[in-house]
């Protein structure tokens, strides 16, 4: 479905996450254990089914209403709400377009809201041809990186993945610091994002485990 930034809501209910991002054309599944919160979310998305996924600035945020948020997130379209095996209701979201917060608004029924702008990221809604980058270099450093973080991928399947899909998977699934994930989210253009992902993987793969690169 083709979506234009002008058709997206300027006011979004927010789902703040600790160390987690949503990116355009990806899917994210968020469990909701608070049924009162779930009811409020369902009420807040009536009519358009869009929410804003955004990170807390502090990785140890308590999810209280006053915990500060980063200024950039991604609009998610609610695809489905289902119950999982742990009796949790899970929001399934599809990333649509990144946004910048212009102003956080008063909350409604304990749901944070913000007035947002899509202007900087208008290109997110355009399905571009797959881009070129130094994939060989990235795949080379992914092997020691995945070994270090105890991930055992199907390398044959990974080699068949498109550049965009590979980049999306790494941005969302790798255990980067919140500030690093935020830097990736805010970077404009696949080529620039792919260079940053490669740099982050290289640093994490070859540095001692007690050291962490942090982006501000």
C-alpha positions in Angstrom: 0.0 0.0 0.0 1.4 3.4 -1.1 1.4 5.9 1.7 2.2 9.6 1.4 3.7 11.5 4.4 0.9 14.0 4.1 -1.7 11.3 4.8 0.0 10.2 8.1 -1.4 11.6 11.3 0.5 14.6 12.8 -0.4 13.6 16.3 0.7 10.1 17.3 0.2 8.0 20.5 3.7 6.9 21.5 5.0 3.5 22.4 8.4 4.2 24.2 10.9 1.3 24.2 14.2 0.7 25.9 16.9 -0.1 23.4 14.6 -0.9 20.6 13.7 0.7 17.3 11.3 0.3 14.4 12.4 1.1 10.8 10.4 1.6 7.6 9.2 -1.6 5.9 10.1 -3.7 8.9 7.8 -5.5 11.4 8.0 -5.3 15.1 6.0 -7.3 17.7 5.4 -5.6 21.0 3.8 -7.5 23.9 1.4 -5.5 26.1 0.9 -6.9 29.6 -1.1 -4.1 31.1 -4.7 -4.6 29.9 -5.7 -1.0 30.9 -2.8 0.3 28.8 -3.9 -2.0 25.9 -7.5 -0.6 26.1 -6.1 2.9 26.0 -4.0 2.2 23.0 -6.9 0.6 21.1 -8.9 3.7 21.9 -6.1 6.0 20.8 -5.7 4.4 17.3 -9.3 4.3 16.3 -9.7 5.6 12.8 -6.1 5.5 11.6 -4.3 2.6 13.3 -0.9 4.4 13.6 1.4 4.7 16.6 4.8 6.2 17.1 7.6 3.9 18.3 10.4 5.8 20.0 13.3 5.1 22.4 13.8 6.2 25.9 17.0 8.3 26.3 18.0 6.3 29.3 18.5 2.6 28.8 17.3 1.9 32.4 14.2 4.0 32.0 11.3 2.9 34.3 8.7 3.6 31.6 7.3 6.4 33.7 5.5 9.2 32.0 8.3 11.7 32.8 11.2 9.6 31.4 12.8 11.6 28.5 12.5 10.4 24.9 14.8 10.8 21.9 13.5 13.3 19.3 13.2 10.8 16.4 11.1 7.7 16.0 9.2 5.7 13.4 5.5 5.5 12.7 4.1 2.0 12.8 0.8 0.8 11.3 -1.0 -1.7 13.5 -1.3 -4.9 11.5 -2.8 -7.2 14.1 -3.3 -7.7 17.8 -3.0 -11.4 19.0 -2.5 -13.4 22.1 0.8 -15.3 22.4 1.6 -18.5 24.3 2.4 -16.5 27.5 -1.1 -15.0 27.6 0.2 -11.6 26.5 -1.5 -9.5 23.8 1.0 -8.6 21.1 0.9 -5.5 18.8 2.2 -6.4 15.3 3.5 -3.2 13.7 4.8 -2.4 10.2 7.2 0.5 10.0 6.1 3.3 7.6 8.0 6.5 8.0 10.4 8.1 10.5 9.4 11.3 12.3 10.8 14.1 14.4 9.0 15.2 17.5 8.0 18.8 17.3 6.3 18.9 20.6 5.2 16.4 23.2 1.6 16.9 24.1 -0.4 16.2 27.3 -0.9 12.5 27.7 -4.4 10.9 27.4 -5.3 7.9 29.6 -1.6 7.4 30.4 -0.7 7.2 26.7 2.1 9.7 25.7 1.4 11.7 22.6 3.4 14.0 20.3 3.0 16.4 17.4 5.4 15.1 14.8 6.9 16.1 11.4 7.8 13.7 8.6 9.5 16.3 6.4 13.1 15.1 6.9 12.2 11.5 6.1 9.8 11.9 3.2 11.8 9.4 1.1 11.0 6.6 3.6 7.6 6.0 1.9 9.3 5.5 -1.5 10.3 1.9 -2.3 13.7 2.3 -3.8 15.8 -0.2 -5.9 18.2 -2.2 -3.8 21.3 -0.1 -3.0 25.0 -1.0 -3.3 27.5 -1.1 -0.4 30.6 -3.1 0.7 28.6 -6.2 1.6 31.7 -8.4 1.5 33.3 -6.3 4.2 30.2 -6.5 6.4 29.8 -10.2 6.0 33.4 -10.7 6.9 33.1 -8.9 10.2 29.6 -10.4 11.0 31.2 -13.8 11.5 33.3 -12.9 14.6 30.6 -10.5 15.8 27.8 -13.1 15.8 30.2 -15.6 17.4 30.9 -13.1 20.2 27.2 -12.4 20.9 26.3 -16.1 20.5 24.1 -15.9 17.4 24.2 -18.8 14.9 22.6 -17.6 11.7 21.9 -19.7 8.6 24.7 -18.1 6.5 23.3 -19.6 3.2 20.0 -17.9 3.8 21.6 -14.7 4.9 23.7 -14.6 1.7 20.4 -14.5 -0.3 19.0 -11.6 1.7 18.7 -8.3 -0.2 20.9 -5.4 1.0 17.9 -3.5 2.4 16.6 -6.5 4.3 20.0 -7.4 5.7 20.5 -3.8 6.9 17.0 -3.7 8.5 17.6 -7.0 10.3 20.9 -5.8 11.7 19.6 -2.4 12.8 16.7 -3.9 14.7 18.1 -7.2 16.0 21.7 -6.5 16.9 22.3 -5.6 20.6 23.7 -2.2 19.9 23.5 0.5 22.6 20.4 2.7 22.6 22.5 5.7 21.4 23.9 3.6 18.6 20.5 2.3 17.5 19.3 5.9 17.6 22.2 7.1 15.4 21.2 4.4 12.9 17.6 5.4 13.0 18.4 9.1 12.4 20.8 8.6 9.6 19.4 9.5 6.2 20.1 7.1 3.3 20.8 3.4 3.0 24.4 3.9 2.0 25.2 6.0 5.1 23.3 3.6 7.3 25.2 0.6 5.9 28.5 2.3 6.6 27.5 3.0 10.2 26.2 -0.5 10.7 29.5 -1.9 9.4 31.5 0.4 11.7 29.5 -0.6 14.7 29.8 -4.3 14.0 33.6 -3.9 13.4 34.1 -2.1 16.7 32.0 -4.6 18.7 33.6 -7.6 17.0 37.2 -6.7 17.8 37.1 -4.8 21.0 37.3 -6.3 24.5 33.8 -7.1 25.9 34.0 -4.6 28.7 34.4 -1.7 26.3 31.5 -0.2 24.4 31.4 2.4 21.7 28.8 5.0 22.5 27.2 7.6 20.2 25.8 10.9 21.4 
